[in-house]
């Protein structure tokens, strides 16, 4: 029986961001991509992961999915045999002006998705989420926008609420005791390589893999490179 790999997508993402990895790994791994449906809380999302998972599994989470993975580690660390956290973060919403600025920015995007449509919001959003050299790559950009468009403004608002209400996971990092790899795009300006080094420094048995020529959407920007390092992580 093949071992299970739980794949946790990020904000408004779905199975398509993992297509290359699933295609390459499926002969050796049973891959399950989680759909959060209309959940509006990271802990609720993490319980959904556990509801679909076997007794033990490997787990990879991207962006918001990385934060969901950390909540899984808070709830049921004994079930997770290997952990990968991609282009993500671990702190709660900052207090004061910094937090207010983040909330305002996120809610502007919710308003845009509601009034102008998810596709229009996504085309603006993606400009800060991929390597600057890929902004004219219509195949990549259209694929990301189309993926977002499969979800509704209501789902976007629910997931934004989950991110705003996120818990601090500093204590969780210190308790992780399974082989762990942090992956990040070299040009990820949202969740930087420096932040991932900071996280890796807090986790025993962990390592950091930087994906060259990639921004926040590293798995779809450099799928072959990501799959290569996934094999190393799973080995």
C-alpha positions as a Markdown table, in Angstrom:
| # | Residue | x | y | z |
|---|---|---|---|---|
| 1 | Unk | 0.0 | 0.0 | 0.0 |
| 2 | Unk | 1.4 | 3.4 | -1.0 |
| 3 | Unk | 2.0 | 6.0 | 1.7 |
| 4 | Unk | -0.2 | 9.1 | 1.6 |
| 5 | Unk | 0.9 | 12.7 | 0.8 |
| 6 | Unk | -1.5 | 15.4 | 1.8 |
| 7 | Unk | -1.2 | 18.5 | -0.3 |
| 8 | Unk | -2.6 | 21.7 | 1.1 |
| 9 | Unk | -3.1 | 24.6 | -1.5 |
| 10 | Unk | -2.9 | 28.3 | -0.7 |
| 11 | Unk | -5.4 | 31.1 | -0.9 |
| 12 | Unk | -7.9 | 30.5 | -3.7 |
| 13 | Unk | -5.6 | 27.7 | -5.1 |
| 14 | Unk | -6.7 | 24.2 | -6.0 |
| 15 | Unk | -5.3 | 20.8 | -7.3 |
| 16 | Unk | -3.8 | 22.5 | -10.4 |
| 17 | Unk | -0.9 | 24.1 | -8.5 |
| 18 | Unk | 0.2 | 20.5 | -7.6 |
| 19 | Unk | -0.3 | 19.0 | -11.0 |
| 20 | Unk | 3.4 | 18.5 | -11.8 |
| 21 | Unk | 4.2 | 17.0 | -8.4 |
| 22 | Unk | 1.2 | 14.7 | -8.4 |
| 23 | Unk | 2.0 | 13.4 | -11.9 |
| 24 | Unk | 5.6 | 12.7 | -10.9 |
| 25 | Unk | 5.0 | 11.3 | -7.4 |
| 26 | Unk | 1.7 | 9.3 | -7.9 |
| 27 | Unk | 3.5 | 6.0 | -8.7 |
| 28 | Unk | 5.1 | 6.0 | -5.3 |
| 29 | Unk | 2.6 | 8.1 | -3.3 |
| 30 | Unk | -1.1 | 8.3 | -2.8 |
| 31 | Unk | -1.6 | 12.1 | -3.3 |
| 32 | Unk | -4.6 | 13.9 | -1.8 |
| 33 | Unk | -5.2 | 17.6 | -2.5 |
| 34 | Unk | -7.4 | 19.1 | 0.1 |
| 35 | Unk | -10.4 | 21.4 | -0.8 |
| 36 | Unk | -11.3 | 23.7 | 2.1 |
| 37 | Unk | -14.7 | 24.4 | 0.6 |
| 38 | Unk | -16.1 | 27.5 | 2.3 |
| 39 | Unk | -14.2 | 27.2 | 5.6 |
| 40 | Unk | -13.3 | 30.6 | 7.1 |
| 41 | Unk | -10.9 | 29.4 | 9.9 |
| 42 | Unk | -7.4 | 27.8 | 9.7 |
| 43 | Unk | -8.2 | 25.4 | 12.5 |
| 44 | Unk | -11.4 | 24.3 | 10.7 |
| 45 | Unk | -9.4 | 23.8 | 7.6 |
| 46 | Unk | -6.8 | 21.7 | 9.5 |
| 47 | Unk | -9.6 | 19.5 | 10.9 |
| 48 | Unk | -10.8 | 19.0 | 7.3 |
| 49 | Unk | -7.3 | 17.8 | 6.4 |
| 50 | Unk | -7.3 | 15.3 | 9.2 |
| 51 | Unk | -10.8 | 14.1 | 8.2 |
| 52 | Unk | -9.5 | 13.1 | 4.8 |
| 53 | Unk | -6.1 | 11.7 | 6.0 |
| 54 | Unk | -5.1 | 8.2 | 7.1 |
| 55 | Unk | -3.5 | 7.5 | 10.4 |
| 56 | Unk | -0.1 | 8.6 | 9.3 |
| 57 | Unk | 1.0 | 10.7 | 6.3 |
| 58 | Unk | 3.4 | 13.2 | 4.8 |
| 59 | Unk | 2.1 | 16.7 | 4.3 |
| 60 | Unk | 3.0 | 19.7 | 2.2 |
| 61 | Unk | 1.3 | 23.1 | 2.5 |
| 62 | Unk | 1.8 | 26.2 | 0.3 |
| 63 | Unk | 1.2 | 29.7 | 1.5 |
| 64 | Unk | -2.1 | 29.7 | 3.4 |
| 65 | Unk | -1.9 | 25.9 | 3.2 |
| 66 | Unk | 1.4 | 26.1 | 5.1 |
| 67 | Unk | -0.4 | 27.9 | 7.9 |
| 68 | Unk | -3.1 | 25.1 | 7.8 |
| 69 | Unk | -0.3 | 22.5 | 8.0 |
| 70 | Unk | 1.0 | 24.2 | 11.1 |
| 71 | Unk | -2.4 | 23.9 | 12.7 |
| 72 | Unk | -2.4 | 20.2 | 11.8 |
| 73 | Unk | 0.9 | 20.0 | 13.6 |
| 74 | Unk | -0.7 | 21.7 | 16.6 |
| 75 | Unk | -3.6 | 19.3 | 16.7 |
| 76 | Unk | -2.1 | 15.9 | 15.7 |
| 77 | Unk | 1.7 | 16.0 | 15.3 |
| 78 | Unk | 2.0 | 12.3 | 15.8 |
| 79 | Unk | 0.3 | 11.6 | 12.5 |
| 80 | Unk | 2.7 | 13.6 | 10.4 |
| 81 | Unk | 5.8 | 11.7 | 9.2 |
| 82 | Unk | 7.3 | 14.4 | 7.0 |
| 83 | Unk | 6.5 | 18.0 | 6.6 |
| 84 | Unk | 7.1 | 20.6 | 3.8 |
| 85 | Unk | 6.2 | 24.2 | 4.2 |
| 86 | Unk | 6.2 | 26.3 | 1.0 |
| 87 | Unk | 6.2 | 30.1 | 0.6 |
| 88 | Unk | 4.4 | 30.6 | 3.9 |
| 89 | Unk | 4.6 | 32.3 | 7.3 |
| 90 | Unk | 4.0 | 31.6 | 11.0 |
| 91 | Unk | 3.2 | 34.8 | 12.9 |
| 92 | Unk | -0.2 | 36.2 | 13.8 |
| 93 | Unk | -1.6 | 39.4 | 12.5 |
| 94 | Unk | 0.8 | 42.2 | 13.7 |
| 95 | Unk | -0.6 | 44.6 | 16.4 |
| 96 | Unk | -1.3 | 48.2 | 15.7 |
| 97 | Unk | -0.7 | 50.1 | 12.4 |
| 98 | Unk | 1.0 | 47.2 | 10.6 |
| 99 | Unk | -1.9 | 44.8 | 11.2 |
| 100 | Unk | -4.4 | 47.5 | 10.3 |
| 101 | Unk | -2.6 | 48.1 | 7.1 |
| 102 | Unk | -2.6 | 44.4 | 6.2 |
| 103 | Unk | -6.3 | 44.0 | 7.0 |
| 104 | Unk | -7.2 | 47.1 | 4.9 |
| 105 | Unk | -5.2 | 45.7 | 2.0 |
| 106 | Unk | -6.8 | 42.3 | 2.1 |
| 107 | Unk | -10.3 | 43.8 | 2.4 |
| 108 | Unk | -9.7 | 46.0 | -0.6 |
| 109 | Unk | -9.1 | 42.8 | -2.6 |
| 110 | Unk | -12.3 | 41.3 | -1.2 |
| 111 | Unk | -14.2 | 44.4 | -2.3 |
| 112 | Unk | -12.6 | 44.2 | -5.8 |
| 113 | Unk | -13.5 | 40.5 | -6.1 |
| 114 | Unk | -17.1 | 41.2 | -5.1 |
| 115 | Unk | -17.5 | 44.3 | -7.3 |
| 116 | Unk | -15.3 | 43.6 | -10.3 |
| 117 | Unk | -15.1 | 39.8 | -10.3 |
| 118 | Unk | -12.6 | 37.3 | -9.1 |
| 119 | Unk | -10.7 | 37.3 | -12.4 |
| 120 | Unk | -10.1 | 41.1 | -12.3 |
| 121 | Unk | -8.9 | 40.9 | -8.7 |
| 122 | Unk | -6.6 | 37.9 | -9.5 |
| 123 | Unk | -5.0 | 39.7 | -12.5 |
| 124 | Unk | -4.0 | 42.5 | -10.1 |
| 125 | Unk | -3.1 | 40.2 | -7.3 |
| 126 | Unk | -0.8 | 38.0 | -9.3 |
| 127 | Unk | 1.5 | 40.9 | -10.3 |
| 128 | Unk | 3.1 | 40.8 | -6.8 |
| 129 | Unk | 3.1 | 37.0 | -6.6 |
| 130 | Unk | 5.3 | 35.7 | -9.4 |
| 131 | Unk | 8.8 | 36.5 | -10.5 |
| 132 | Unk | 8.8 | 39.9 | -12.3 |
| 133 | Unk | 10.1 | 38.3 | -15.5 |
| 134 | Unk | 7.0 | 36.0 | -15.7 |
| 135 | Unk | 4.5 | 38.8 | -15.8 |
| 136 | Unk | 4.3 | 38.6 | -19.6 |
| 137 | Unk | 4.0 | 34.8 | -19.6 |
| 138 | Unk | 0.4 | 34.7 | -20.6 |
| 139 | Unk | 0.2 | 30.9 | -20.2 |
| 140 | Unk | 1.3 | 31.0 | -16.5 |
| 141 | Unk | -0.7 | 34.1 | -15.7 |
| 142 | Unk | -3.9 | 32.9 | -17.4 |
| 143 | Unk | -3.6 | 29.6 | -15.6 |
| 144 | Unk | -3.4 | 31.3 | -12.2 |
| 145 | Unk | -6.3 | 33.7 | -13.0 |
| 146 | Unk | -8.5 | 30.8 | -14.3 |
| 147 | Unk | -7.8 | 28.8 | -11.1 |
| 148 | Unk | -8.9 | 31.7 | -8.9 |
| 149 | Unk | -12.0 | 32.2 | -11.0 |
| 150 | Unk | -13.1 | 28.7 | -10.2 |
| 151 | Unk | -13.8 | 30.0 | -6.7 |
| 152 | Unk | -16.4 | 32.6 | -5.7 |
| 153 | Unk | -16.0 | 36.0 | -4.0 |
| 154 | Unk | -17.7 | 34.4 | -0.9 |
| 155 | Unk | -14.9 | 31.8 | -0.7 |
| 156 | Unk | -12.3 | 34.4 | -1.2 |
| 157 | Unk | -13.8 | 36.4 | 1.7 |
| 158 | Unk | -13.9 | 33.3 | 3.9 |
| 159 | Unk | -10.3 | 32.5 | 3.3 |
| 160 | Unk | -9.2 | 36.1 | 3.8 |
| 161 | Unk | -11.0 | 36.0 | 7.2 |
| 162 | Unk | -9.1 | 32.8 | 8.0 |
| 163 | Unk | -5.8 | 34.6 | 7.3 |
| 164 | Unk | -6.7 | 37.7 | 9.3 |
| 165 | Unk | -7.7 | 35.6 | 12.3 |
| 166 | Unk | -4.6 | 33.3 | 12.1 |
| 167 | Unk | -3.0 | 32.1 | 15.2 |
| 168 | Unk | 0.7 | 32.6 | 16.0 |
| 169 | Unk | 2.5 | 29.3 | 15.4 |
| 170 | Unk | 5.9 | 30.1 | 17.0 |
| 171 | Unk | 5.3 | 27.5 | 19.7 |
| 172 | Unk | 4.3 | 24.9 | 17.1 |
| 173 | Unk | 7.6 | 25.3 | 15.2 |
| 174 | Unk | 9.5 | 24.5 | 18.4 |
| 175 | Unk | 7.6 | 21.2 | 18.8 |
| 176 | Unk | 8.0 | 19.8 | 15.3 |
| 177 | Unk | 10.0 | 16.6 | 15.4 |
| 178 | Unk | 9.6 | 15.1 | 12.0 |
| 179 | Unk | 11.9 | 15.6 | 9.0 |
| 180 | Unk | 10.9 | 19.1 | 7.7 |
| 181 | Unk | 11.9 | 21.1 | 4.6 |
| 182 | Unk | 11.0 | 24.7 | 3.9 |
| 183 | Unk | 10.7 | 25.7 | 0.3 |
| 184 | Unk | 10.6 | 29.3 | -1.0 |
| 185 | Unk | 11.0 | 31.1 | -4.3 |
| 186 | Unk | 14.2 | 33.2 | -4.4 |
| 187 | Unk | 12.1 | 36.2 | -5.5 |
| 188 | Unk | 9.1 | 35.7 | -3.1 |
| 189 | Unk | 8.6 | 39.2 | -1.9 |
| 190 | Unk | 5.5 | 38.2 | 0.2 |
| 191 | Unk | 7.1 | 35.3 | 2.2 |
| 192 | Unk | 10.8 | 35.9 | 1.8 |
| 193 | Unk | 13.7 | 33.5 | 1.9 |
| 194 | Unk | 14.9 | 35.3 | 5.1 |
| 195 | Unk | 11.6 | 34.5 | 6.8 |
| 196 | Unk | 11.9 | 30.8 | 5.8 |
| 197 | Unk | 15.4 | 30.7 | 7.2 |
| 198 | Unk | 14.0 | 32.2 | 10.4 |
| 199 | Unk | 11.4 | 29.4 | 10.5 |
| 200 | Unk | 13.9 | 26.7 | 9.7 |
| 201 | Unk | 16.2 | 27.9 | 12.5 |
| 202 | Unk | 13.3 | 27.1 | 14.9 |
| 203 | Unk | 12.6 | 23.5 | 13.7 |
| 204 | Unk | 14.8 | 20.5 | 14.5 |
| 205 | Unk | 15.7 | 18.2 | 11.6 |
| 206 | Unk | 14.8 | 20.9 | 9.1 |
| 207 | Unk | 16.4 | 22.3 | 6.0 |
| 208 | Unk | 15.8 | 25.2 | 3.6 |
| 209 | Unk | 15.5 | 24.8 | -0.2 |
| 210 | Unk | 15.4 | 28.0 | -2.3 |
| 211 | Unk | 13.8 | 27.7 | -5.7 |
| 212 | Unk | 15.7 | 29.9 | -8.1 |
| 213 | Unk | 13.8 | 32.3 | -10.5 |
| 214 | Unk | 10.5 | 31.9 | -8.7 |
| 215 | Unk | 8.2 | 34.2 | -6.7 |
| 216 | Unk | 5.4 | 33.2 | -4.3 |
| 217 | Unk | 3.8 | 30.7 | -6.7 |
| 218 | Unk | 7.0 | 28.6 | -6.8 |
| 219 | Unk | 5.4 | 25.2 | -7.6 |
| 220 | Unk | 3.8 | 26.5 | -10.9 |
| 221 | Unk | 6.6 | 28.9 | -11.8 |
| 222 | Unk | 9.3 | 26.3 | -11.6 |
| 223 | Unk | 7.5 | 22.9 | -11.4 |
| 224 | Unk | 10.4 | 20.7 | -12.5 |
| 225 | Unk | 12.7 | 22.2 | -9.9 |
| 226 | Unk | 10.1 | 21.9 | -7.2 |
| 227 | Unk | 9.4 | 18.3 | -8.1 |
| 228 | Unk | 13.2 | 17.5 | -7.9 |
| 229 | Unk | 13.5 | 18.8 | -4.4 |
| 230 | Unk | 10.2 | 17.2 | -3.4 |
| 231 | Unk | 11.7 | 13.8 | -4.3 |
| 232 | Unk | 14.7 | 14.6 | -2.0 |
| 233 | Unk | 12.3 | 15.6 | 0.8 |
| 234 | Unk | 10.3 | 12.4 | 0.5 |
| 235 | Unk | 13.4 | 10.3 | 0.4 |
